[in-house]
Amino acid sequence: MKDYDTDDTGDIKSKEKCQKILDERAGLLTHLQEKLYAQDRWALLVILQAMDAAGKDGVVKHVMSGVNPQGCDVHPFKVPSNEELNHDYLWRAHSHVPERGMIGIFNRSYYEEVLVVRVHPTLLQTQKLPETLITKHIWEQRYEDINAFEEYLTHNGVVVRKFFLHVSKKEQKKRFLERLEDSKKNWKFSMDDVKERGFWKDYQEAYEEMIQNTATKHAPWYVVPADNKWYTQLIVASAIIATLEEMDLAFPDVDKEKKKELESVRESLLHEKG
């Protein structure tokens, strides 16, 4: 992870220039989403993973602001409920996979099972697994499970794109302090966030190994510099647009009988009195 600069902004050196590009692309994203919804053949699953305060919520808010809410579904994954713990760990995620024509966004995801659970292995005990299944190979097995699950989704028309918002420890500290000092941001702060910060190195190692083992051609990872929120949002938006363009989306054509019916209705409306 240290080879990726969290402060990188490529050739774009100002927030203003970045925002201009993002505004220009917003219309394109809206148009592509409309085609996706109308064609009703493909679905797009966007997975956002990051350390706390890396900007996941901001990405959802700003990147998807121009998208029709009817065609987009956002699901945040929090601490598993008792019902969820009584099932396999992919169960709760599978039920929220987007249907055809939809863009689904996972704010965190099943990848927590090889991140927070790996950093805090005692959490495995809450999952009620048989002791014989908790071995030193469990993380490799979960990587295999996840890869197979994403390949299954791909075979069923669900395109998967995964984003790791790579924020520095210094920038996270700055954002935590902003949440403490700004009364309008106090609600965002949690002591658990600070506790997890103490495991920074462990998380970086877990993220690194996770990406190495689950980055595939059909479900790639994007490591996105996240110290500048505006650049993060542009990169995610651009990747989503590029993915939708690759789907060869189109508004569905109607058959001859339907066209004849529509023309009849048109003529009726044109000659309607009053």
Secondary structure, DSSP 8 states (H G I E B T S, - for coil): -TTS-TT--TT---HHHHHHHHHHHHHHHHHHHHHHHHH-S-EEEEEEEESTTSSHHHHHHHHTTTS-GGGEEEEE--S--HHHHTS-TTHHHHTTS--TT-EEEEES-GGGGGTHHHHSGGGGGGGT--GGG-STTHHHHHHHHHHHHHHHHHHTTEEEEEEEEE--HHHHHHHHHHHHH-TTTGGG--HHHHHHHTTHHHHHHHHHHHHHHH--SSS-EEEEE-SSHHHHHHHHHHHHHHHHHHTT-------HHHHHHHHHHHHHHHT---
